[in-house]
Amino acid sequence: MIPLEQIRGAQERLSGKVVRTPLLRLASDTPATIYLKPENLQPIGSFKLRGALNAISQLHPAQLEAGVVTASAGNMGQGVAWAARELGIPATVVVPEGAVETKLAAIERLGGRVVKVPYERWWQAIEESSFPEAEGVFIHPVQNEQVMAGNGTIGLEILEDLPEADVVLIPFGGGGLSVGIASAVKALRPEARVYAVEPETGAPLTASLAAGEPRKVDYEPSFVDGSGSPALLPKMWELARGVLDGAVAVPIDETAAAVRLLAERARVVAEGAGALSLAAVLAGHGGAGNVVCVISGGNIDSSKLTTILAGGTP
């Protein structure tokens, strides 16, 4: 669990620098009263700005002379590039081959340098928290404690706006978002239940919690590019099982339907990972009561969004 005082410190640090996103009520036919936390409204279209800015802003200027490096499928890269631009330092973002071009173009617009590598090399950088081929301080996209504290500010905001929240559903990629939010929620409202949501095409947390130990799974890339993986990082397994009440996996078709519903009913543009939480509650995983769905980001290729709005699944 990330200490509450670290998350509160991050909230003070980020005040006026990131968007304090609202809670939006969503009408639905489920027994739950659904609220959306639309992090797609952040300047980079994703929650990642919170953690990146919180972590980088605490480094000593001497550490930052060579710049910063991260490994990302896109959104964390934008967060790090944004923070680096604000501080006037270089940023390098290591991405897997096949990463979404919309996100890569956004990184470059923010001044970041994109380095494409095979998926296995990208995952190795994440596992080892380093990429020696590039100069700069490595900012881990998931298991950096200050990144998680920045993410946890979302949990503080949820309870400020809805003190009686019963359930919070959070997309799970590497675990930094869910651990951060759950740490804040559990510290302030222990009775609230917090669940992670993964795509069925790569749901290692769901499988690991069911088995009671870390499990690798078959991973199939999909349009839900910000979530799903073949395995958990050991540190994140320990943190996640200690603070989360469970995890669920949802089908890709149901995730696409959630993207469509968000656009049509709430005028919220969500990427695949961003819609996982709503897909879960629509499938009945949130139960009744006040259920908050964290919409983690909205950086989706227009061609994929067009397919979804037409009733298909990319």
MITI-231431 format. One line per 5 residues: number of its first residue (from 1); their letters; for each residue x, y, z of C-alpha. Coordinates in steps of 0.1 Angstrom, whole numbers, padded with zeros to 4 digits, always signed. Example, Ala and Ser with C-alpha at 12.3 -4.5 7.8 and 13.67 -1.06 7.14 Angstrom:
<nukols>
1	as	+0123,-0045,+0078 | +0137,-0011,+0071
</nukols>
This chain:
<nukols>
1	miple	+0000,+0000,+0000 | +0013,+0035,-0008 | +0012,+0057,+0023 | -0016,+0082,+0024 | +0008,+0110,+0033
6	qirga	+0027,+0104,+0000 | -0006,+0106,-0019 | -0016,+0137,-0002 | +0018,+0152,-0009 | +0014,+0144,-0045
11	qerls	-0020,+0161,-0045 | -0005,+0193,-0033 | +0024,+0190,-0058 | +0000,+0185,-0087 | -0025,+0211,-0078
16	gkvvr	-0030,+0235,-0107 | -0008,+0214,-0130 | -0032,+0186,-0138 | -0069,+0186,-0144 | -0090,+0177,-0113
21	tpllr	-0114,+0156,-0133 | -0151,+0155,-0123 | -0174,+0126,-0115 | -0201,+0121,-0141 | -0233,+0102,-0135
26	lasdt	-0241,+0077,-0162 | -0277,+0065,-0167 | -0278,+0027,-0171 | -0301,-0003,-0168 | -0279,-0019,-0142
31	patiy	-0287,-0021,-0104 | -0257,+0001,-0098 | -0256,+0039,-0097 | -0227,+0045,-0121 | -0202,+0074,-0119
36	lkpen	-0174,+0080,-0144 | -0140,+0094,-0135 | -0129,+0107,-0170 | -0091,+0109,-0169 | -0093,+0112,-0207
41	lqpig	-0098,+0149,-0199 | -0062,+0153,-0189 | -0040,+0174,-0213 | -0024,+0142,-0226 | -0057,+0123,-0227
46	sfklr	-0047,+0100,-0199 | -0041,+0097,-0161 | -0004,+0091,-0167 | +0004,+0128,-0164 | -0003,+0126,-0126
51	galna	+0023,+0099,-0118 | +0049,+0111,-0143 | +0048,+0147,-0131 | +0048,+0137,-0095 | +0079,+0115,-0099
56	isqlh	+0100,+0137,-0121 | +0093,+0169,-0102 | +0109,+0153,-0071 | +0142,+0145,-0087 | +0172,+0167,-0080
61	paqle	+0182,+0190,-0109 | +0216,+0173,-0111 | +0198,+0140,-0117 | +0178,+0155,-0146 | +0207,+0169,-0166
66	agvvt	+0208,+0140,-0190 | +0170,+0139,-0191 | +0145,+0111,-0184 | +0137,+0077,-0200 | +0106,+0055,-0197
71	asagn	+0092,+0024,-0214 | +0056,+0028,-0225 | +0030,+0016,-0249 | +0021,+0052,-0254 | +0003,+0070,-0225
76	mgqgv	+0031,+0070,-0199 | +0054,+0082,-0227 | +0032,+0112,-0232 | +0032,+0119,-0195 | +0069,+0117,-0192
81	awaar	+0074,+0138,-0224 | +0049,+0164,-0210 | +0067,+0167,-0177 | +0101,+0168,-0194 | +0090,+0196,-0216
86	elgip	+0078,+0216,-0186 | +0112,+0212,-0170 | +0131,+0218,-0202 | +0149,+0185,-0202 | +0151,+0157,-0229
91	atvvv	+0128,+0126,-0228 | +0133,+0092,-0244 | +0104,+0068,-0247 | +0110,+0031,-0254 | +0080,+0016,-0272
96	pegav	+0072,-0018,-0285 | +0070,-0023,-0322 | +0034,-0021,-0333 | +0025,+0006,-0307 | -0004,+0028,-0316
101	etkla	+0007,+0055,-0340 | -0017,+0081,-0325 | +0001,+0078,-0292 | +0036,+0079,-0307 | +0028,+0110,-0327
106	aierl	+0016,+0127,-0295 | +0049,+0118,-0277 | +0069,+0134,-0305 | +0046,+0165,-0306 | +0055,+0169,-0269
111	ggrvv	+0092,+0168,-0277 | +0099,+0132,-0267 | +0122,+0109,-0287 | +0106,+0076,-0296 | +0127,+0044,-0297
116	kvpye	+0110,+0013,-0312 | +0122,-0021,-0300 | +0108,-0057,-0302 | +0081,-0064,-0276 | +0105,-0088,-0257
121	rwwqa	+0132,-0060,-0254 | +0105,-0035,-0243 | +0092,-0059,-0216 | +0128,-0065,-0205 | +0132,-0028,-0199
126	ieess	+0101,-0028,-0178 | +0112,-0058,-0158 | +0147,-0044,-0152 | +0137,-0008,-0147 | +0164,+0003,-0171
131	fpeae	+0173,+0009,-0207 | +0211,+0015,-0209 | +0209,+0024,-0246 | +0195,+0058,-0237 | +0209,+0084,-0213
136	gvfih	+0187,+0097,-0184 | +0170,+0087,-0153 | +0146,+0058,-0159 | +0111,+0065,-0147 | +0093,+0032,-0143
141	pvqne	+0058,+0034,-0158 | +0043,+0012,-0131 | +0062,+0003,-0100 | +0078,+0037,-0092 | +0063,+0046,-0058
146	qvmag	+0060,+0083,-0066 | +0043,+0074,-0099 | +0018,+0053,-0079 | +0013,+0082,-0054 | +0005,+0105,-0082
151	ngtig	-0020,+0080,-0095 | -0035,+0077,-0060 | -0047,+0113,-0062 | -0075,+0100,-0083 | -0087,+0081,-0053
156	leile	-0086,+0112,-0031 | -0107,+0131,-0056 | -0132,+0102,-0059 | -0139,+0103,-0022 | -0140,+0141,-0020
161	dlpea	-0168,+0141,-0046 | -0185,+0108,-0035 | -0177,+0100,+0001 | -0202,+0072,+0000 | -0186,+0053,-0029
166	dvvli	-0192,+0015,-0025 | -0171,+0001,-0054 | -0143,+0014,-0076 | -0134,-0004,-0108 | -0100,+0004,-0123
171	pfggg	-0084,-0007,-0156 | -0053,-0029,-0149 | -0022,-0026,-0171 | +0008,-0030,-0149 | -0009,-0022,-0117
176	glsvg	+0003,+0013,-0109 | -0030,+0029,-0113 | -0051,+0004,-0094 | -0026,+0002,-0065 | -0023,+0039,-0062
181	iasav	-0061,+0045,-0062 | -0068,+0015,-0040 | -0042,+0028,-0014 | -0060,+0061,-0011 | -0095,+0046,-0011
186	kalrp	-0087,+0019,+0015 | -0070,+0044,+0038 | -0100,+0066,+0039 | -0129,+0043,+0033 | -0119,+0007,+0041
191	earvy	-0154,-0007,+0035 | -0153,+0003,-0001 | -0144,-0025,-0025 | -0118,-0019,-0052 | -0114,-0042,-0082
196	avepe	-0090,-0043,-0111 | -0103,-0050,-0147 | -0083,-0067,-0174 | -0091,-0078,-0210 | -0096,-0115,-0215
201	tgapl	-0068,-0114,-0241 | -0042,-0110,-0213 | -0054,-0112,-0177 | -0025,-0123,-0155 | -0038,-0106,-0123
206	tasla	-0072,-0124,-0126 | -0055,-0157,-0131 | -0030,-0151,-0104 | -0056,-0141,-0078 | -0076,-0172,-0086
211	agepr	-0046,-0194,-0082 | -0032,-0177,-0052 | +0002,-0173,-0068 | +0017,-0155,-0098 | +0007,-0171,-0131
216	kvdye	+0017,-0164,-0167 | -0011,-0163,-0193 | -0013,-0164,-0231 | -0014,-0129,-0243 | -0030,-0117,-0275
221	psfvd	-0026,-0081,-0286 | -0059,-0062,-0292 | -0072,-0027,-0296 | -0071,-0026,-0258 | -0034,-0017,-0260
226	gsgsp	-0031,+0000,-0226 | -0040,-0031,-0207 | -0033,-0068,-0208 | +0000,-0086,-0206 | +0015,-0121,-0203
231	allpk	+0027,-0117,-0167 | +0028,-0096,-0136 | +0058,-0077,-0122 | +0067,-0094,-0089 | +0066,-0062,-0069
236	mwela	+0032,-0053,-0084 | +0018,-0088,-0076 | +0026,-0083,-0039 | +0012,-0048,-0038 | -0020,-0056,-0058
241	rgvld	-0030,-0086,-0038 | -0025,-0067,-0006 | -0047,-0038,-0015 | -0073,-0050,-0041 | -0105,-0069,-0034
246	gavav	-0102,-0088,-0066 | -0099,-0087,-0104 | -0122,-0095,-0134 | -0115,-0101,-0170 | -0139,-0089,-0197
251	pidet	-0143,-0099,-0234 | -0130,-0076,-0261 | -0164,-0073,-0277 | -0179,-0061,-0244 | -0151,-0036,-0241
256	aaavr	-0158,-0022,-0276 | -0195,-0020,-0266 | -0185,+0001,-0235 | -0164,+0024,-0257 | -0195,+0029,-0279
261	llaer	-0218,+0035,-0250 | -0195,+0061,-0234 | -0194,+0080,-0267 | -0231,+0078,-0273 | -0245,+0084,-0238
266	arvva	-0218,+0104,-0220 | -0200,+0120,-0249 | -0168,+0106,-0234 | -0142,+0093,-0259 | -0124,+0064,-0242
271	egaga	-0096,+0041,-0255 | -0100,+0004,-0251 | -0083,+0002,-0217 | -0103,+0032,-0205 | -0136,+0014,-0211
276	lslaa	-0127,-0018,-0193 | -0142,-0006,-0160 | -0175,+0003,-0175 | -0176,-0030,-0194 | -0171,-0048,-0161
281	vlagh	-0200,-0030,-0143 | -0223,-0035,-0173 | -0216,-0072,-0170 | -0227,-0071,-0134 | -0193,-0072,-0117
286	ggagn	-0199,-0040,-0098 | -0230,-0051,-0080 | -0254,-0025,-0066 | -0247,+0008,-0048 | -0225,+0037,-0059
291	vvcvi	-0200,+0023,-0084 | -0172,+0045,-0098 | -0156,+0035,-0132 | -0122,+0050,-0138 | -0119,+0060,-0174
296	sggni	-0081,+0058,-0176 | -0076,+0074,-0210 | -0090,+0084,-0244 | -0061,+0080,-0268 | -0077,+0058,-0295
301	dsskl	-0070,+0058,-0332 | -0098,+0074,-0351 | -0100,+0044,-0374 | -0106,+0021,-0345 | -0132,+0044,-0330
306	ttila	-0150,+0046,-0363 | -0152,+0008,-0364 | -0165,+0007,-0328 | -0191,+0034,-0334 | -0203,+0014,-0364
311	ggtp	-0210,-0015,-0342 | -0178,-0035,-0347 | -0147,-0046,-0328 | -0113,-0035,-0342
</nukols>
